[in-house]
Amino acid sequence: MSGLDRDRLGIVRVRRYFEMDRRQLLKGAAAFGAAALVGRALPAQAATKLNFVGWEGYDTFLEADDFVKNKGAELQKSYISSADEVITKLRLGSGQVDICTPYFIHDDFLANDGLLEPLDLDKLPNFKGIHPTIRAMTEGNMSEGGKWYACPMTYGAICMVYNADKVAAPTSWTDMLKDEVKGKVAITADYPGNLFAWAKVTGAAKPNGMTKDELAKTVKALVDLKKNHLRTIAPSYGDLINMLASGEVVMAQGWEPVSVWVGDKANIKVAYPKEKSMGFIEGYAIGKGSANIDLAHEIINNALSVDGQLAGAEANSMPVVTSDAMAKASDANKALYNYDKLDDYFNVKTEVVPMYPLEADGTHATWDDYQAAWETVMKS
């Protein structure tokens, strides 16, 4: 599928995980106000209408085989542009959110805040088909007290992409600093992924728990990258895809589907640098107090069926999470995600980090500090 096609689908957004600060995360809806809602207002609850709040494209897993339509139901969709919008809408009325896609490191505090329904696994028979590695990677965040509050449905990494006809496969994030690619390198505005990568380059032991000195070193490295090596910081994956397709950019920080979305305009491949890439795992959850809990379970279960997984994967060039779907995925999908080596993916190529510190301890940077750090990079 071409980059232009992906633009029309709207999936080529930059994956922004956080925009709210510590006070907003901790204090809830009072910190936001009604003006904080992004996009159209959620429609009134109706027996056959379910409100979906999540990334555009993730609804394709749910709606595979016209399942929702055949149940006499309809998803009323509020697409997000950053993961914190899910938190906002849950806090402003969790009962109005029937199915959502919170970022998985948020799940535990959303559950503890009473904003998510515990999932009834008896109503999700396809849950048992989730690959053991995926389940193990998510259990610490998606479950609390023996109950699951979200279920994984896809995953990915903020990795490197490159034009294999123009440059050799990069093996390190520092390959972006080489003279031969100067002015032909790009990153997106995915600042958690960029802070992770360059924290690794500068030697921080825990990119999600840096000291203030380590964060300062990371900012210095990113400022040098921006001022002396980058062509641009792409505001979206659509922009990045166009630059890769035209040859303006030959190496970039990206996301696995980008290599497919460029199509035949350029020979774009994926690389995982030795310092690792920031991994993420996406899931579905149900807002506390939803009037459609049973139907929401049925629809989420469809997303975990083989047909649901494959439909979503093919529509979005994303990986699947169930063992049966992995076995039946297309050759192209298997080649991109190599399901036979999931342990390697999650332990060698990527690192799925826990939540960043929200409260100051005098030593470590808080999430407010991380956001301020990125602003420093952007203003440099």
C-alpha positions as CSV (number, residue, x, y, z in Angstrom):
1,M,0.0,0.0,0.0
2,S,1.4,3.4,-1.0
3,G,2.2,6.3,1.4
4,L,-0.6,8.3,-0.1
5,D,-3.0,5.5,0.6
6,R,-1.9,5.4,4.2
7,D,-2.4,9.2,4.4
8,R,-6.0,8.8,3.4
9,L,-6.5,6.1,6.0
10,G,-5.1,8.4,8.7
11,I,-2.9,5.7,10.3
12,V,0.3,7.5,9.4
13,R,0.3,9.7,12.5
14,V,3.2,10.1,14.8
15,R,2.7,7.9,17.9
16,R,2.7,10.3,20.8
17,Y,2.4,8.5,24.1
18,F,2.2,11.3,26.5
19,E,1.5,15.0,26.5
20,M,-0.1,15.6,29.9
21,D,2.2,16.4,32.8
22,R,2.6,14.9,36.2
23,R,-0.2,17.0,37.8
24,Q,-2.7,16.0,35.0
25,L,-1.8,12.3,35.4
26,L,-2.2,12.3,39.1
27,K,-5.1,14.7,39.6
28,G,-7.5,13.4,36.9
29,A,-10.3,15.1,35.2
30,A,-10.2,18.3,37.4
31,A,-6.9,19.1,35.8
32,F,-8.3,19.1,32.3
33,G,-11.8,20.6,32.1
34,A,-14.2,20.1,29.3
35,A,-12.0,21.9,26.9
36,A,-9.4,19.1,27.1
37,L,-11.5,16.7,24.9
38,V,-9.9,16.3,21.5
39,G,-12.0,15.6,18.5
40,R,-15.8,15.4,18.4
41,A,-17.8,14.8,21.5
42,L,-18.7,11.2,22.4
43,P,-22.2,10.4,21.2
44,A,-25.0,9.5,23.6
45,Q,-25.0,5.9,24.7
46,A,-27.4,3.7,22.8
47,A,-28.1,0.0,23.0
48,T,-26.5,-0.9,19.7
49,K,-23.9,1.8,19.5
50,L,-20.5,1.4,21.2
51,N,-18.1,4.2,21.7
52,F,-14.5,3.4,20.5
53,V,-11.7,5.7,21.7
54,G,-8.4,4.7,20.2
55,W,-5.9,4.8,17.3
56,E,-7.3,4.9,13.8
57,G,-6.7,1.5,12.2
58,Y,-7.1,-0.5,15.4
59,D,-10.8,-0.7,14.8
60,T,-10.1,-2.9,11.8
61,F,-9.2,-5.8,14.1
62,L,-12.6,-5.4,15.9
63,E,-14.7,-5.1,12.8
64,A,-13.3,-8.0,10.8
65,D,-15.8,-10.1,8.9
66,D,-18.4,-7.4,9.5
67,F,-18.7,-8.8,13.0
68,V,-19.9,-5.6,14.6
69,K,-22.5,-5.0,11.9
70,N,-23.7,-8.6,12.0
71,K,-24.2,-8.2,15.8
72,G,-26.6,-5.3,15.0
73,A,-24.1,-2.9,16.5
74,E,-22.0,0.1,15.4
75,L,-18.7,1.5,16.6
76,Q,-19.0,5.3,17.2
77,K,-15.3,6.2,16.7
78,S,-13.3,8.9,18.4
79,Y,-9.8,8.6,17.0
80,I,-6.9,9.8,19.1
81,S,-3.6,11.5,18.2
82,S,-1.9,10.8,21.5
83,A,-2.3,8.1,24.2
84,D,-3.2,10.6,26.9
85,E,-6.5,11.4,25.2
86,V,-7.7,7.9,26.3
87,I,-6.9,8.9,29.9
88,T,-8.7,12.2,29.5
89,K,-11.9,10.7,28.1
90,L,-12.0,7.9,30.7
91,R,-11.7,10.4,33.5
92,L,-14.4,12.6,32.0
93,G,-16.8,9.7,31.8
94,S,-15.5,6.1,31.8
95,G,-19.0,4.8,31.3
96,Q,-19.1,6.5,27.9
97,V,-16.1,4.5,26.7
98,D,-17.0,1.0,25.6
99,I,-13.8,0.0,24.0
100,C,-10.5,1.9,24.1
101,T,-6.8,1.5,23.4
102,P,-4.8,2.8,26.4
103,Y,-1.0,2.6,26.2
104,F,-0.2,-0.5,28.1
105,I,2.0,1.2,30.8
106,H,-1.0,3.3,31.7
107,D,-3.2,0.3,32.4
108,D,-2.3,-0.3,36.0
109,F,-3.0,3.2,37.2
110,L,-6.1,3.4,35.2
111,A,-7.3,0.2,36.8
112,N,-6.3,1.4,40.2
113,D,-8.2,4.7,39.6
114,G,-11.4,2.6,38.9
115,L,-11.6,3.7,35.2
116,L,-11.4,0.2,33.6
117,E,-13.7,-2.8,33.8
118,P,-11.9,-6.0,34.8
119,L,-12.1,-8.3,31.8
120,D,-14.1,-11.5,32.1
121,L,-11.8,-14.0,30.4
122,D,-14.6,-16.5,30.1
123,K,-16.1,-14.1,27.7
124,L,-12.8,-13.8,25.8
125,P,-12.2,-17.4,24.8
126,N,-9.6,-16.3,22.2
127,F,-7.5,-14.7,24.9
128,K,-6.0,-18.1,25.7
129,G,-4.5,-18.1,22.2
130,I,-2.3,-15.1,22.9
131,H,1.3,-16.1,22.5
132,P,3.0,-16.8,25.8
133,T,5.8,-14.3,25.2
134,I,3.3,-11.5,24.5
135,R,1.3,-12.5,27.6
136,A,4.3,-12.5,29.8
137,M,5.5,-9.1,28.5
138,T,2.1,-7.5,29.3
139,E,0.9,-9.2,32.5
140,G,2.7,-6.9,34.8
141,N,0.9,-3.8,33.5
142,M,-2.3,-5.1,32.0
143,S,-3.4,-7.1,35.0
144,E,-3.8,-6.2,38.7
145,G,-4.7,-8.6,41.6
146,G,-5.1,-11.5,39.3
147,K,-7.6,-9.7,37.0
148,W,-6.8,-8.5,33.5
149,Y,-7.9,-4.9,32.7
150,A,-6.7,-4.9,29.1
151,C,-5.7,-7.5,26.5
152,P,-2.9,-7.3,24.0
153,M,-3.8,-7.0,20.3
154,T,-0.6,-5.8,18.5
155,Y,2.9,-4.5,19.2
156,G,5.8,-2.7,17.5
157,A,9.0,-0.7,18.0
158,I,10.3,2.8,17.3
159,C,13.2,1.4,15.3
160,M,15.3,2.6,12.3
161,V,14.4,2.5,8.6
162,Y,16.7,3.0,5.7
163,N,16.9,3.0,1.9
164,A,18.7,-0.3,1.1
165,D,19.6,1.0,-2.4
166,K,21.3,4.1,-1.0
167,V,23.0,3.1,2.3
168,A,24.2,0.1,4.2
169,A,22.0,-1.3,7.0
170,P,22.6,0.8,10.1
171,T,23.7,-1.0,13.2
172,S,23.7,1.9,15.6
173,W,21.7,5.0,16.2
174,T,25.0,6.8,15.8
175,D,25.0,5.9,12.1
176,M,22.8,8.9,11.7
177,L,25.9,11.0,12.5
178,K,28.0,9.7,9.6
179,D,29.1,12.3,7.0
180,E,27.7,10.3,4.1
181,V,24.1,10.7,5.3
182,K,24.4,14.2,6.6
183,G,21.3,16.2,5.6
184,K,19.5,13.0,4.5
185,V,18.5,11.8,7.9
186,A,15.1,12.4,9.7
187,I,13.4,11.6,12.9
188,T,9.7,12.0,13.7
189,A,8.2,14.0,16.6
190,D,7.9,10.7,18.6
191,Y,9.8,12.1,21.5
192,P,9.6,9.1,23.9
193,G,11.2,7.0,21.2
194,N,13.9,9.5,20.4
195,L,14.7,10.1,24.1
196,F,14.9,6.3,24.6
197,A,17.3,5.9,21.6
198,W,19.7,8.7,22.5
199,A,19.6,7.9,26.2
200,K,21.0,4.5,25.1
201,V,23.6,6.1,23.0
202,T,24.8,8.3,25.8
203,G,25.0,5.4,28.2
204,A,22.0,5.8,30.5
205,A,21.2,2.6,32.2
206,K,17.4,3.2,32.3
207,P,16.0,5.4,29.6
208,N,12.7,5.6,31.4
209,G,14.4,6.4,34.7
210,M,17.3,8.7,33.9
211,T,19.0,11.0,36.4
212,K,18.8,14.7,35.6
213,D,22.4,14.6,34.4
214,E,21.7,11.6,32.1
215,L,18.7,13.5,30.7
216,A,20.9,16.5,30.1
217,K,23.4,14.4,28.2
218,T,20.6,12.9,26.1
219,V,19.3,16.4,25.2
220,K,22.8,17.5,24.2
221,A,23.1,14.5,21.9
222,L,19.7,15.2,20.3
223,V,20.4,18.9,19.8
224,D,23.6,18.0,18.0
225,L,21.7,15.5,15.9
226,K,19.1,18.1,15.0
227,K,21.4,21.0,14.3
228,N,24.2,19.3,12.5
229,H,22.8,16.1,10.9
230,L,19.1,16.0,10.3
231,R,17.2,17.1,7.3
232,T,14.1,17.6,9.4
233,I,11.9,16.4,12.3
234,A,8.9,15.0,10.5
235,P,5.6,15.9,12.1
236,S,3.9,12.7,11.0
237,Y,4.7,9.4,9.4
238,G,3.0,10.6,6.3
239,D,5.6,13.3,5.9
240,L,8.4,10.8,6.6
241,I,7.0,8.4,4.0
242,N,7.0,11.1,1.4
243,M,10.6,12.0,2.1
244,L,11.7,8.4,2.0
245,A,9.8,7.8,-1.2
246,S,11.4,10.9,-2.9
247,G,14.9,10.0,-1.8
248,E,15.2,13.2,0.3
249,V,15.8,11.0,3.3
250,V,17.8,7.7,3.2
251,M,17.8,6.9,6.9
252,A,15.4,7.6,9.7
253,Q,13.9,6.8,13.1
254,G,10.6,5.1,12.3
255,W,8.3,2.2,12.8
256,E,8.1,-1.1,11.1
257,P,5.0,-0.5,9.0
258,V,6.7,2.5,7.3
259,S,8.8,0.0,5.3
260,V,5.6,-1.3,3.8
261,W,3.7,2.0,3.4
262,V,6.4,3.5,1.2
263,G,5.5,0.9,-1.4
264,D,7.6,0.5,-4.5
265,K,8.8,4.1,-4.5
266,A,11.9,3.2,-2.5
267,N,13.5,0.0,-1.1
268,I,12.9,0.8,2.5
269,K,14.1,-1.8,5.1
270,V,13.9,-2.0,8.9
271,A,16.9,-2.1,11.2
272,Y,17.2,-2.6,14.9
273,P,20.3,-0.8,16.3
274,K,22.6,-2.5,18.8
275,E,21.5,0.0,21.5
276,K,17.9,-1.3,21.1
277,S,14.7,0.4,20.1
278,M,11.8,1.4,22.3
279,G,9.1,-1.3,22.1
280,F,5.4,-1.0,22.8
281,I,2.5,-3.3,23.1
282,E,-1.1,-2.2,22.4
283,G,-4.3,-3.5,23.9
284,Y,-8.0,-3.1,24.2
285,A,-9.8,-2.2,27.4
286,I,-13.4,-1.4,28.5
287,G,-14.3,1.8,30.4
288,K,-15.7,1.3,33.9
289,G,-19.5,1.5,33.9
290,S,-19.9,0.8,30.2
291,A,-23.5,-0.1,29.4
292,N,-22.3,-2.6,26.7
293,I,-19.8,-4.7,28.6
294,D,-21.0,-8.1,27.2
295,L,-21.1,-6.8,23.6
296,A,-17.7,-5.1,24.1
297,H,-16.3,-8.5,25.2
298,E,-17.7,-10.2,22.1
299,I,-16.2,-7.5,19.8
300,I,-12.8,-7.6,21.5
301,N,-12.9,-11.4,21.3
302,N,-13.4,-11.1,17.5
303,A,-10.3,-8.9,17.3
304,L,-8.4,-11.8,18.9
305,S,-9.8,-14.4,16.5
306,V,-7.6,-15.5,13.6
307,D,-9.7,-13.6,11.1
308,G,-9.7,-10.5,13.3
309,Q,-6.0,-10.6,13.8
310,L,-5.2,-11.1,10.2
311,A,-7.6,-8.5,9.0
312,G,-6.1,-5.9,11.3
313,A,-2.5,-6.9,10.4
314,E,-3.1,-6.8,6.7
315,A,-4.9,-3.5,6.8
316,N,-2.2,-1.8,8.9
317,S,1.0,-3.8,8.2
318,M,1.2,-4.6,11.9
319,P,2.0,-7.8,13.8
320,V,-0.5,-10.2,15.4
321,V,-0.4,-11.5,19.0
322,T,-2.1,-15.0,18.9
323,S,-0.2,-18.1,18.0
324,D,-2.7,-19.3,15.5
325,A,-2.7,-16.0,13.7
326,M,1.1,-16.0,13.6
327,A,1.0,-19.4,11.9
328,K,-1.5,-18.1,9.3
329,A,-0.1,-14.7,8.6
330,S,1.0,-13.8,5.1
331,D,4.6,-14.4,4.1
332,A,5.2,-10.7,3.9
333,N,3.9,-10.2,7.5
334,K,6.0,-13.1,8.8
335,A,9.1,-11.7,7.1
336,L,8.6,-8.3,8.7
337,Y,7.9,-9.6,12.2
338,N,9.6,-13.1,12.4
339,Y,7.3,-14.7,14.9
340,D,9.7,-17.6,15.4
341,K,12.0,-15.2,17.3
342,L,9.8,-13.3,19.6
343,D,12.2,-13.6,22.5
344,D,14.9,-12.0,20.4
345,Y,12.6,-9.2,19.4
346,F,11.6,-8.3,23.0
347,N,14.9,-9.0,24.7
348,V,17.6,-8.1,22.1
349,K,16.1,-5.8,19.5
350,T,13.7,-3.8,21.7
351,E,13.0,-2.8,25.2
352,V,9.5,-2.3,26.5
353,V,9.9,0.2,29.3
354,P,7.6,0.8,32.3
355,M,6.0,4.1,33.2
356,Y,8.3,7.1,33.8
357,P,8.6,8.7,37.3
358,L,5.8,11.1,38.1
359,E,7.0,12.3,41.4
360,A,10.4,14.0,42.1
361,D,12.9,12.2,44.3
362,G,15.7,14.7,44.0
363,T,17.8,12.5,41.7
364,H,15.7,11.1,38.8
365,A,14.0,13.1,36.1
366,T,10.2,13.2,36.2
367,W,8.0,13.0,33.2
368,D,7.6,16.8,33.4
369,D,11.4,16.9,33.0
370,Y,11.3,14.6,30.0
371,Q,8.7,16.8,28.3
372,A,10.7,19.9,29.0
373,A,13.8,18.2,27.6
374,W,12.1,17.5,24.3
375,E,10.9,21.2,24.1
376,T,14.6,22.2,24.5
377,V,15.4,19.9,21.5
378,M,12.6,21.4,19.4
379,K,13.6,25.0,20.2
380,S,17.3,24.5,19.6
